[in-house]
Amino acid sequence: GHGGLKTDRLKPHRITTAEGSIYEFPQSVIAAGPFRIALFGGGYLRLFPYPIIKFMAQKIIKDNRPVLFYIHPREIEPGHPRLKMPLYRRFKSYYNLGSTERKVRSILKDFKFCSFSDYLNMQK
């Protein structure tokens, strides 16, 4: 509910099973006391000011981890129809929708991007 799994594996890594292997790219999180918060998509991307998101993303990059930014399709269209739901869920789903496009444009301008495949090839 607040970002990421309870694991120490914060960088992309291979998971091998009897059926084969797959790379896992964990959701990008930052430590906030005992909590991990994913500032890089969804409600947290909408909630936090862009300078904080940019600063924290740069910290992750300095830690030699990729930052995984993401948005939900509904977040790019602030005028989409609203569902009836409890106040908490309404806040979590709809607060600050008008900021998403501006933040995504800033992210695209301020950071370099690559595909997952390209990232894995760069690690070899």
N, CA, C and O atoms as a MOPAC input file, in Angstrom:
PM7 MOZYME 1SCF
protein

 N      0.80200 1    -1.20600 1     0.00000 1
 C      0.00000 1     0.00000 1     0.00000 1
 C      0.84300 1     1.26700 1     0.00000 1
 O      0.34900 1     2.32500 1    -0.38900 1
 N      2.10900 1     1.19100 1     0.42700 1
 C      2.93000 1     2.39500 1     0.49600 1
 C      4.21000 1     2.25700 1    -0.30100 1
 O      5.08100 1     3.12100 1    -0.20000 1
 N      4.35200 1     1.23100 1    -1.06800 1
 C      5.48100 1     1.14400 1    -1.96700 1
 C      6.43900 1     0.01400 1    -1.68700 1
 O      7.10300 1    -0.03700 1    -0.65200 1
 N      6.48900 1    -0.88300 1    -2.63500 1
 C      7.50100 1    -1.91800 1    -2.59200 1
 C      7.18000 1    -3.08500 1    -1.68000 1
 O      6.25100 1    -3.03800 1    -0.87400 1
 N      7.96000 1    -4.11400 1    -1.82800 1
 C      7.84300 1    -5.30900 1    -1.01300 1
 C      8.80600 1    -5.21300 1     0.16000 1
 O      9.77100 1    -4.45000 1     0.11600 1
 N      8.55000 1    -5.97100 1     1.18900 1
 C      9.45400 1    -6.00000 1     2.33800 1
 C     10.62200 1    -6.91700 1     2.00100 1
 O     10.63100 1    -8.09900 1     2.34400 1
 N     11.60500 1    -6.33900 1     1.32000 1
 C     12.77600 1    -7.07800 1     0.87900 1
 C     13.97800 1    -6.14200 1     0.88500 1
 O     13.82900 1    -4.92100 1     0.83400 1
 N     15.15500 1    -6.72000 1     0.94600 1
 C     16.37200 1    -5.92700 1     0.85600 1
 C     16.88000 1    -5.85400 1    -0.58000 1
 O     17.87700 1    -5.18700 1    -0.85700 1
 N     16.20400 1    -6.52900 1    -1.47700 1
 C     16.63500 1    -6.56400 1    -2.88200 1
 C     15.99000 1    -5.39400 1    -3.62500 1
 O     14.88600 1    -5.51300 1    -4.15600 1
 N     16.68900 1    -4.27700 1    -3.65400 1
 C     16.13700 1    -3.06200 1    -4.24300 1
 C     16.59500 1    -2.82500 1    -5.68000 1
 O     16.06000 1    -1.95800 1    -6.37100 1
 N     17.58100 1    -3.59300 1    -6.12600 1
 C     18.08200 1    -3.47100 1    -7.49500 1
 C     17.50900 1    -4.60000 1    -8.34900 1
 O     17.11600 1    -5.63500 1    -7.81100 1
 N     17.45600 1    -4.41900 1    -9.66500 1
 C     17.02800 1    -5.52600 1   -10.52600 1
 C     17.89200 1    -6.75500 1   -10.28200 1
 O     19.10300 1    -6.65100 1   -10.08500 1
 N     17.25600 1    -7.91000 1   -10.29800 1
 C     17.97800 1    -9.15600 1   -10.03900 1
 C     17.25200 1   -10.31800 1   -10.71200 1
 O     16.07200 1   -10.23400 1   -11.05300 1
 N     17.99400 1   -11.38900 1   -10.88600 1
 C     17.43700 1   -12.58300 1   -11.51800 1
 C     16.87300 1   -13.50000 1   -10.44200 1
 O     17.48600 1   -13.70700 1    -9.39500 1
 N     15.71800 1   -14.03400 1   -10.71500 1
 C     15.09800 1   -15.03700 1    -9.85100 1
 C     15.10300 1   -16.34100 1   -10.64000 1
 O     14.59300 1   -16.40300 1   -11.75900 1
 N     15.67400 1   -17.36300 1   -10.05900 1
 C     15.76300 1   -18.65300 1   -10.73900 1
 C     14.92100 1   -19.67200 1    -9.98600 1
 O     15.01100 1   -19.79800 1    -8.76500 1
 N     14.10600 1   -20.39200 1   -10.73600 1
 C     13.27300 1   -21.45800 1   -10.17100 1
 C     13.48200 1   -22.72300 1   -10.99600 1
 O     14.21400 1   -22.71500 1   -11.98600 1
 N     12.85000 1   -23.78200 1   -10.59200 1
 C     12.93400 1   -25.04000 1   -11.34500 1
 C     12.35000 1   -24.87900 1   -12.75000 1
 O     12.71700 1   -25.61900 1   -13.66300 1
 N     11.46200 1   -23.93300 1   -12.92000 1
 C     10.80600 1   -23.70000 1   -14.21400 1
 C     11.59000 1   -22.76000 1   -15.11400 1
 O     11.25500 1   -22.61400 1   -16.29000 1
 N     12.62100 1   -22.12400 1   -14.59100 1
 C     13.40600 1   -21.17600 1   -15.38700 1
 C     13.70600 1   -19.93100 1   -14.57600 1
 O     13.52300 1   -19.90900 1   -13.35900 1
 N     14.16500 1   -18.90200 1   -15.25700 1
 C     14.50500 1   -17.68100 1   -14.53600 1
 C     13.85300 1   -16.46700 1   -15.18600 1
 O     13.44500 1   -16.49000 1   -16.34800 1
 N     13.77300 1   -15.41700 1   -14.39500 1
 C     13.17500 1   -14.17000 1   -14.84000 1
 C     13.85200 1   -13.04000 1   -14.06400 1
 O     14.27400 1   -13.22500 1   -12.92200 1
 N     13.95000 1   -11.88000 1   -14.68900 1
 C     14.48300 1   -10.72100 1   -13.97800 1
 C     13.34800 1    -9.98300 1   -13.30200 1
 O     12.28100 1    -9.78300 1   -13.88100 1
 N     13.59700 1    -9.58400 1   -12.07000 1
 C     12.64000 1    -8.76200 1   -11.33900 1
 C     13.21000 1    -7.35300 1   -11.25200 1
 O     14.36400 1    -7.16500 1   -10.86700 1
 N     12.40200 1    -6.37500 1   -11.60800 1
 C     12.74500 1    -4.97100 1   -11.45200 1
 C     11.86100 1    -4.43100 1   -10.33400 1
 O     10.70800 1    -4.07100 1   -10.57100 1
 N     12.40000 1    -4.37400 1    -9.11200 1
 C     11.57200 1    -3.91400 1    -7.99700 1
 C     11.13100 1    -2.45900 1    -8.17600 1
 O     11.83000 1    -1.64700 1    -8.78200 1
 N      9.98200 1    -2.16600 1    -7.64500 1
 C      9.48100 1    -0.80300 1    -7.64500 1
 C     10.50200 1     0.08700 1    -6.93200 1
 O     11.02700 1    -0.29700 1    -5.88700 1
 N     10.78600 1     1.25100 1    -7.47400 1
 C     11.75100 1     2.16600 1    -6.86200 1
 C     11.16700 1     2.77900 1    -5.60200 1
 O     10.07600 1     3.34800 1    -5.62100 1
 N     11.90500 1     2.65700 1    -4.50700 1
 C     11.44600 1     3.19600 1    -3.22500 1
 C     12.57900 1     3.95700 1    -2.54700 1
 O     13.76000 1     3.72100 1    -2.80500 1
 N     12.18200 1     4.87700 1    -1.67200 1
 C     13.13800 1     5.58600 1    -0.82800 1
 C     12.78000 1     5.29000 1     0.61900 1
 O     11.62200 1     5.03400 1     0.94900 1
 N     13.79200 1     5.32900 1     1.47300 1
 C     13.55900 1     5.09500 1     2.89700 1
 C     13.09900 1     6.39000 1     3.54600 1
 O     13.67200 1     7.45600 1     3.31800 1
 N     12.05800 1     6.27900 1     4.35700 1
 C     11.55300 1     7.39600 1     5.15400 1
 C     11.35100 1     6.84600 1     6.55700 1
 O     10.25600 1     6.42000 1     6.92300 1
 N     12.42000 1     6.86300 1     7.33000 1
 C     12.37300 1     6.22000 1     8.64400 1
 C     12.21100 1     4.73000 1     8.44100 1
 O     12.93500 1     4.12500 1     7.64900 1
 N     11.25700 1     4.12800 1     9.15700 1
 C     11.05600 1     2.68400 1     9.00600 1
 C     10.25000 1     2.31000 1     7.76000 1
 O     10.04700 1     1.12800 1     7.48200 1
 N      9.79400 1     3.31200 1     7.01400 1
 C      8.93000 1     3.06400 1     5.86000 1
 C      9.70300 1     3.18900 1     4.55700 1
 O     10.74900 1     3.83500 1     4.49100 1
 N      9.16600 1     2.55800 1     3.52900 1
 C      9.64500 1     2.74300 1     2.16700 1
 C      8.50100 1     3.35300 1     1.38800 1
 O      7.35800 1     2.90200 1     1.46800 1
 N      8.82900 1     4.38200 1     0.63700 1
 C      7.80300 1     5.09700 1    -0.11300 1
 C      8.19700 1     5.13000 1    -1.57800 1
 O      9.34700 1     5.40200 1    -1.92200 1
 N      7.22500 1     4.85000 1    -2.43500 1
 C      7.42200 1     4.89300 1    -3.87700 1
 C      6.91400 1     6.24000 1    -4.39000 1
 O      5.72000 1     6.40200 1    -4.64300 1
 N      7.81800 1     7.19600 1    -4.54200 1
 C      7.44000 1     8.54200 1    -4.97800 1
 C      7.26900 1     8.65100 1    -6.48600 1
 O      6.92300 1     9.71900 1    -6.99200 1
 N      7.50000 1     7.58900 1    -7.19300 1
 C      7.73800 1     7.70000 1    -8.62000 1
 C      6.56200 1     7.26600 1    -9.48900 1
 O      6.73400 1     6.99100 1   -10.67700 1
 N      5.38600 1     7.20500 1    -8.91000 1
 C      4.19800 1     6.89000 1    -9.67700 1
 C      2.96600 1     6.91200 1    -8.80200 1
 O      3.05200 1     6.97900 1    -7.57500 1
 N      1.82100 1     6.85600 1    -9.45200 1
 C      0.56100 1     6.78600 1    -8.72900 1
 C      0.32200 1     7.97600 1    -7.81500 1
 O      0.69000 1     9.10800 1    -8.12900 1
 N     -0.29800 1     7.69600 1    -6.68500 1
 C     -0.67600 1     8.74200 1    -5.74300 1
 C      0.49200 1     9.53900 1    -5.21300 1
 O      0.37300 1    10.75000 1    -5.02800 1
 N      1.62700 1     8.89000 1    -4.96200 1
 C      2.77400 1     9.62500 1    -4.42900 1
 C      3.34500 1    10.59300 1    -5.45800 1
 O      3.78700 1    11.68300 1    -5.09500 1
 N      3.34500 1    10.21900 1    -6.72900 1
 C      3.78600 1    11.13000 1    -7.77100 1
 C      2.87800 1    12.35700 1    -7.79600 1
 O      3.34700 1    13.47700 1    -7.99400 1
 N      1.59400 1    12.14500 1    -7.59700 1
 C      0.64700 1    13.26600 1    -7.60000 1
 C      0.74000 1    14.09200 1    -6.31900 1
 O      0.54700 1    15.30800 1    -6.35000 1
 N      1.02800 1    13.45300 1    -5.21500 1
 C      1.01200 1    14.11300 1    -3.91100 1
 C      2.23400 1    15.00000 1    -3.67600 1
 O      2.09400 1    16.12900 1    -3.20600 1
 N      3.42900 1    14.50300 1    -3.99600 1
 C      4.65100 1    15.22200 1    -3.66700 1
 C      5.03000 1    16.23600 1    -4.74100 1
 O      4.79500 1    16.00600 1    -5.92700 1
 N      5.61200 1    17.35000 1    -4.32900 1
 C      6.08700 1    18.34200 1    -5.30500 1
 C      7.21200 1    17.75900 1    -6.15800 1
 O      7.99500 1    16.93000 1    -5.69500 1
 N      7.27700 1    18.20700 1    -7.41100 1
 C      8.26600 1    17.65100 1    -8.32600 1
 C      9.70700 1    17.80700 1    -7.84300 1
 O     10.48600 1    16.87200 1    -8.02600 1
 N     10.11300 1    18.92600 1    -7.23900 1
 C     11.51100 1    19.01400 1    -6.77600 1
 C     11.89200 1    17.89100 1    -5.79000 1
 O     13.03800 1    17.44400 1    -5.79000 1
 N     10.96800 1    17.44200 1    -4.97200 1
 C     11.25200 1    16.33700 1    -4.05100 1
 C     11.39600 1    15.03100 1    -4.82600 1
 O     12.30400 1    14.24200 1    -4.56300 1
 N     10.50000 1    14.81100 1    -5.77700 1
 C     10.57100 1    13.59900 1    -6.60200 1
 C     11.89700 1    13.55800 1    -7.35400 1
 O     12.55700 1    12.51900 1    -7.39900 1
 N     12.28400 1    14.68100 1    -7.94000 1
 C     13.54600 1    14.74200 1    -8.69200 1
 C     14.73700 1    14.48800 1    -7.77400 1
 O     15.63500 1    13.72300 1    -8.12800 1
 N     14.75700 1    15.11500 1    -6.60700 1
 C     15.86000 1    14.94500 1    -5.65700 1
 C     15.98700 1    13.47700 1    -5.23000 1
 O     17.08700 1    12.92300 1    -5.21200 1
 N     14.86300 1    12.86000 1    -4.89200 1
 C     14.89200 1    11.46500 1    -4.43800 1
 C     15.28000 1    10.51900 1    -5.57000 1
 O     15.97700 1     9.53200 1    -5.33700 1
 N     14.83900 1    10.80800 1    -6.78800 1
 C     15.23900 1     9.97900 1    -7.93400 1
 C     16.74600 1    10.06700 1    -8.14200 1
 O     17.39300 1     9.06300 1    -8.43900 1
 N     17.30200 1    11.25700 1    -7.98700 1
 C     18.74600 1    11.41500 1    -8.13400 1
 C     19.49700 1    10.63600 1    -7.05700 1
 O     20.57800 1    10.10700 1    -7.31800 1
 N     18.93600 1    10.55900 1    -5.84700 1
 C     19.55800 1     9.75700 1    -4.78600 1
 C     19.58200 1     8.27800 1    -5.16400 1
 O     20.57800 1     7.59200 1    -4.93500 1
 N     18.48900 1     7.79100 1    -5.74000 1
 C     18.43200 1     6.39400 1    -6.16900 1
 C     19.46700 1     6.13000 1    -7.25700 1
 O     20.14800 1     5.10500 1    -7.23600 1
 N     19.58500 1     7.04900 1    -8.19800 1
 C     20.55800 1     6.89400 1    -9.28400 1
 C     21.97700 1     6.87200 1    -8.71200 1
 O     22.80800 1     6.08100 1    -9.15700 1
 N     22.26000 1     7.73100 1    -7.73500 1
 C     23.59100 1     7.74000 1    -7.10300 1
 C     23.86400 1     6.43500 1    -6.36200 1
 O     25.02000 1     6.06000 1    -6.16400 1
 N     22.79500 1     5.74200 1    -5.95300 1
 C     22.91100 1     4.44200 1    -5.29700 1
 C     23.05200 1     3.32000 1    -6.33500 1
 O     22.99900 1     2.13900 1    -5.99400 1
 N     23.23200 1     3.70300 1    -7.59600 1
 C     23.39100 1     2.75900 1    -8.69300 1
 C     22.16800 1     1.85800 1    -8.88900 1
 O     22.28300 1     0.67700 1    -9.21800 1
 N     21.01700 1     2.44600 1    -8.67900 1
 C     19.76200 1     1.74000 1    -8.94900 1
 C     19.00900 1     2.49900 1   -10.02900 1
 O     19.07500 1     3.72700 1   -10.07700 1
 N     18.28900 1     1.78600 1   -10.90300 1
 C     17.44700 1     2.50000 1   -11.86300 1
 C     16.17600 1     2.98800 1   -11.16100 1
 O     15.71200 1     2.38000 1   -10.19600 1
 N     15.63300 1     4.07800 1   -11.65800 1
 C     14.36900 1     4.58200 1   -11.13700 1
 C     13.27500 1     4.13000 1   -12.09300 1
 O     13.34500 1     4.38600 1   -13.29500 1
 N     12.27200 1     3.46100 1   -11.56000 1
 C     11.13200 1     3.04500 1   -12.36000 1
 C      9.99300 1     4.03200 1   -12.11600 1
 O      9.34900 1     4.00600 1   -11.06700 1
 N      9.75300 1     4.90000 1   -13.09700 1
 C      8.62900 1     5.82500 1   -13.04100 1
 C      7.42800 1     5.12400 1   -13.65500 1
 O      7.57900 1     4.33600 1   -14.58900 1
 N      6.25000 1     5.40100 1   -13.14400 1
 C      5.04900 1     4.81600 1   -13.73700 1
 C      3.85700 1     5.72200 1   -13.47900 1
 O      3.84700 1     6.50000 1   -12.52500 1
 N      2.86000 1     5.61400 1   -14.33400 1
 C      1.58500 1     6.29100 1   -14.11400 1
 C      0.47500 1     5.32300 1   -14.47800 1
 O      0.67200 1     4.38500 1   -15.25000 1
 N     -0.67500 1     5.56700 1   -13.91800 1
 C     -1.87000 1     4.84000 1   -14.31600 1
 C     -2.51300 1     5.64200 1   -15.45400 1
 O     -2.51900 1     6.87200 1   -15.39000 1
 N     -3.04500 1     5.00000 1   -16.47700 1
 C     -3.61600 1     5.75000 1   -17.60500 1
 C     -4.63400 1     6.81300 1   -17.17400 1
 O     -4.69300 1     7.88400 1   -17.77700 1
 N     -5.42100 1     6.53700 1   -16.15900 1
 C     -6.43800 1     7.50100 1   -15.73300 1
 C     -5.82200 1     8.77900 1   -15.16400 1
 O     -6.49600 1     9.80600 1   -15.08000 1
 N     -4.54900 1     8.72400 1   -14.77300 1
 C     -3.92200 1     9.88600 1   -14.14400 1
 C     -3.49500 1    10.95000 1   -15.15000 1
 O     -3.17700 1    12.07400 1   -14.76000 1
 N     -3.48300 1    10.61700 1   -16.41700 1
 C     -3.07300 1    11.58100 1   -17.42500 1
 C     -4.27800 1    12.37100 1   -17.94300 1
 O     -4.11000 1    13.34300 1   -18.67900 1
 N     -5.48000 1    11.96100 1   -17.56500 1
 C     -6.70600 1    12.65700 1   -17.97500 1
 C     -7.48600 1    13.05200 1   -16.73000 1
 O     -8.30700 1    12.27500 1   -16.24200 1
 N     -7.23700 1    14.25900 1   -16.20600 1
 C     -7.87200 1    14.64400 1   -14.94600 1
 C     -9.39300 1    14.73600 1   -15.01100 1
 O    -10.05400 1    14.70400 1   -13.97300 1
 N     -9.96000 1    14.84800 1   -16.21000 1
 C    -11.41400 1    14.98000 1   -16.32000 1
 C    -12.16200 1    13.67500 1   -16.48200 1
 O    -13.35200 1    13.68900 1   -16.80000 1
 N    -11.49700 1    12.53800 1   -16.27100 1
 C    -12.18400 1    11.25300 1   -16.47200 1
 C    -13.32700 1    11.08400 1   -15.45400 1
 O    -13.31600 1    11.71300 1   -14.39700 1
 N    -14.30200 1    10.23800 1   -15.77800 1
 C    -15.42800 1    10.03300 1   -14.85300 1
 C    -14.96200 1     9.50100 1   -13.49500 1
 O    -14.03800 1     8.69100 1   -13.41900 1
 N    -15.60300 1     9.95900 1   -12.44500 1
 C    -15.25600 1     9.55900 1   -11.07800 1
 C    -16.20000 1     8.46000 1   -10.58700 1
 O    -17.39700 1     8.46700 1   -10.87400 1
 N    -15.62900 1     7.52800 1    -9.84700 1
 C    -16.42200 1     6.47400 1    -9.22400 1
 C    -16.80000 1     6.91600 1    -7.81800 1
 O    -16.07300 1     7.67800 1    -7.18000 1
 N    -17.92300 1     6.44300 1    -7.34800 1
 C    -18.29600 1     6.69600 1    -5.95600 1
 C    -17.48600 1     5.75500 1    -5.07800 1
 O    -17.44000 1     4.54700 1    -5.31100 1
 N    -16.85200 1     6.33000 1    -4.06700 1
 C    -16.04600 1     5.53200 1    -3.15100 1
 C    -15.85200 1     6.31700 1    -1.86300 1
 O    -16.10900 1     7.52000 1    -1.82000 1
 N    -15.39900 1     5.64100 1    -0.81300 1
 C    -15.16600 1     6.34200 1     0.45500 1
 C    -14.15000 1     7.48100 1     0.28700 1
 O    -13.33900 1     7.46300 1    -0.63900 1
 N    -14.20000 1     8.46200 1     1.18100 1
 C    -13.35500 1     9.64500 1     1.11400 1
 C    -11.87000 1     9.30200 1     0.97200 1
 O    -11.18100 1     9.88600 1     0.13600 1
 N    -11.36900 1     8.35600 1     1.78200 1
 C     -9.95500 1     7.97400 1     1.72200 1
 C     -9.58700 1     7.49200 1     0.32500 1
 O     -8.56400 1     7.90700 1    -0.21900 1
 N    -10.40000 1     6.62700 1    -0.26000 1
 C    -10.11800 1     6.08300 1    -1.59300 1
 C    -10.23200 1     7.17700 1    -2.65500 1
 O     -9.45700 1     7.20200 1    -3.61100 1
 N    -11.19600 1     8.07600 1    -2.48600 1
 C    -11.34500 1     9.18600 1    -3.41900 1
 C    -10.08500 1    10.04900 1    -3.41700 1
 O     -9.57800 1    10.42800 1    -4.47300 1
 N     -9.58500 1    10.35400 1    -2.21300 1
 C     -8.36300 1    11.14500 1    -2.09400 1
 C     -7.20300 1    10.41900 1    -2.78200 1
 O     -6.47600 1    11.00100 1    -3.58600 1
 N     -7.05100 1     9.15000 1    -2.45000 1
 C     -5.94900 1     8.35600 1    -2.98800 1
 C     -6.01700 1     8.24800 1    -4.51500 1
 O     -4.98300 1     8.20600 1    -5.18100 1
 N     -7.21400 1     8.20400 1    -5.06000 1
 C     -7.38700 1     8.00100 1    -6.50000 1
 C     -7.41000 1     9.28600 1    -7.32100 1
 O     -7.00600 1     9.28300 1    -8.48400 1
 N     -7.88200 1    10.39200 1    -6.72400 1
 C     -8.14600 1    11.57400 1    -7.53200 1
 C     -7.39000 1    12.83700 1    -7.13000 1
 O     -7.39000 1    13.81100 1    -7.88300 1
 N     -6.75200 1    12.84500 1    -5.97600 1
 C     -6.09800 1    14.06100 1    -5.52700 1
 C     -4.99100 1    14.48700 1    -6.49100 1
 O     -4.14500 1    13.67900 1    -6.87400 1
 N     -5.00600 1    15.74800 1    -6.87200 1
 C     -3.92900 1    16.37800 1    -7.63600 1
 C     -3.72100 1    15.76200 1    -9.02500 1
 O     -2.60300 1    15.76000 1    -9.53900 1
 N     -4.78300 1    15.24500 1    -9.62700 1
 C     -4.65300 1    14.65800 1   -10.96600 1
 C     -4.12200 1    15.65900 1   -11.98300 1
 O     -3.42900 1    15.28200 1   -12.92800 1
 N     -4.44700 1    16.93300 1   -11.78900 1
 C     -4.00600 1    17.95400 1   -12.73600 1
 C     -2.49600 1    18.13800 1   -12.78000 1
 O     -1.98900 1    18.78600 1   -13.69600 1
 N     -1.76300 1    17.58600 1   -11.81400 1
 C     -0.30200 1    17.74900 1   -11.78500 1
 C      0.44700 1    16.66300 1   -12.55400 1
 O      1.63900 1    16.81200 1   -12.82300 1
 N     -0.22600 1    15.58600 1   -12.90800 1
 C      0.47000 1    14.42800 1   -13.47700 1
 C      1.15900 1    14.74200 1   -14.79200 1
 O      2.34100 1    14.44100 1   -14.95500 1
 N      0.45000 1    15.33600 1   -15.72300 1
 C      1.04600 1    15.58200 1   -17.04200 1
 C      2.27100 1    16.49100 1   -16.92000 1
 O      3.29800 1    16.22500 1   -17.54500 1
 N      2.17800 1    17.53800 1   -16.14000 1
 C      3.30600 1    18.45900 1   -15.95500 1
 C      4.51300 1    17.72100 1   -15.36400 1
 O      5.64600 1    17.93000 1   -15.79800 1
 N      4.26500 1    16.86100 1   -14.37800 1
 C      5.36100 1    16.11000 1   -13.75900 1
 C      5.97400 1    15.10900 1   -14.73200 1
 O      7.19400 1    14.94600 1   -14.76700 1
 N      5.14600 1    14.44300 1   -15.51300 1
 C      5.66900 1    13.49100 1   -16.49900 1
 C      6.52600 1    14.22500 1   -17.53000 1
 O      7.57800 1    13.72600 1   -17.93000 1
 N      6.08600 1    15.39500 1   -17.95500 1
 C      6.89200 1    16.17100 1   -18.91400 1
 C      8.24500 1    16.55500 1   -18.30100 1
 O      9.26900 1    16.51500 1   -18.98300 1
 N      8.24800 1    16.92400 1   -17.03000 1
 C      9.49700 1    17.26600 1   -16.35000 1
 C     10.40500 1    16.04300 1   -16.21800 1
 O     11.61500 1    16.13400 1   -16.42500 1
 N      9.81800 1    14.91100 1   -15.87600 1
 C     10.59200 1    13.66700 1   -15.76300 1
 C     11.24300 1    13.32900 1   -17.10300 1
 O     12.42100 1    12.97600 1   -17.15000 1
 N     10.48200 1    13.43500 1   -18.18900 1
 C     11.01600 1    13.11800 1   -19.51900 1
 C     12.13900 1    14.06500 1   -19.91000 1
 O     13.05600 1    13.67600 1   -20.63300 1
 N     12.07500 1    15.30200 1   -19.44100 1
 C     13.11500 1    16.29000 1   -19.74600 1
 C     14.35800 1    16.09600 1   -18.87800 1
 O     15.47900 1    16.28500 1   -19.35100 1
 N     14.16600 1    15.71900 1   -17.61000 1
 C     15.25300 1    15.71500 1   -16.63200 1
 C     16.01600 1    14.39400 1   -16.51400 1
 O     17.09400 1    14.36500 1   -15.92100 1
 N     15.48200 1    13.30100 1   -17.06500 1
 C     16.11000 1    12.00000 1   -16.87600 1
 C     16.30400 1    11.28800 1   -18.20600 1
 O     15.58300 1    11.53500 1   -19.17200 1
 N     17.30000 1    10.39100 1   -18.23700 1
 C     17.52400 1     9.52600 1   -19.39200 1
 C     16.73100 1     8.24500 1   -19.18900 1
 O     16.55200 1     7.79400 1   -18.05800 1
 N     16.25800 1     7.66200 1   -20.27600 1
 C     15.44500 1     6.45500 1   -20.20100 1
 C     16.00300 1     5.36600 1   -21.09800 1
 O     16.69100 1     5.64100 1   -22.08100 1
 N     15.69600 1     4.12600 1   -20.74500 1
 C     16.03400 1     2.99000 1   -21.58900 1
 C     15.02000 1     1.88200 1   -21.31300 1
 O     14.25300 1     1.94500 1   -20.35200 1
 N     15.03300 1     0.88500 1   -22.16400 1
 C     14.16300 1    -0.27400 1   -21.96800 1
 C     14.77300 1    -1.18400 1   -20.89900 1
 O     15.95000 1    -1.05400 1   -20.56300 1
 N     13.98200 1    -2.08600 1   -20.37800 1
 C     14.50500 1    -3.07200 1   -19.42700 1
 C     15.61400 1    -3.90000 1   -20.08200 1
 O     16.64600 1    -4.17000 1   -19.46700 1
 N     15.38900 1    -4.29400 1   -21.32600 1
 C     16.37600 1    -5.08700 1   -22.04800 1
 C     17.69800 1    -4.31500 1   -22.19200 1
 O     18.77100 1    -4.87000 1   -21.95500 1
 N     17.61600 1    -3.05300 1   -22.57700 1
 C     18.83300 1    -2.24200 1   -22.70800 1
 C     19.54100 1    -2.11800 1   -21.35600 1
 O     20.76900 1    -2.18300 1   -21.29300 1
 N     18.78200 1    -1.94300 1   -20.28600 1
 C     19.38600 1    -1.83900 1   -18.95500 1
 C     20.16600 1    -3.11200 1   -18.61900 1
 O     21.30000 1    -3.04300 1   -18.14300 1
 N     19.55900 1    -4.26500 1   -18.86600 1
 C     20.24200 1    -5.53100 1   -18.57600 1
 C     21.49500 1    -5.68400 1   -19.42900 1
 O     22.51400 1    -6.17400 1   -18.94400 1
 N     21.43300 1    -5.27400 1   -20.68200 1
 C     22.60500 1    -5.35200 1   -21.55500 1
 C     23.72700 1    -4.42800 1   -21.07700 1
 O     24.90300 1    -4.76300 1   -21.22200 1
 N     23.38000 1    -3.27800 1   -20.51200 1
 C     24.39200 1    -2.35200 1   -19.99800 1
 C     25.07400 1    -2.90100 1   -18.74700 1
 O     26.18300 1    -2.48000 1   -18.41700 1
 N     24.43500 1    -3.82500 1   -18.05400 1
 C     24.98500 1    -4.37000 1   -16.81600 1
 C     25.98300 1    -5.48600 1   -17.06900 1
 O     26.68400 1    -5.90300 1   -16.14700 1
 N     26.06000 1    -5.97800 1   -18.29800 1
 C     26.95200 1    -7.09600 1   -18.62000 1
 C     28.39100 1    -6.64100 1   -18.69000 1
 O     29.28300 1    -7.44900 1   -18.95000 1

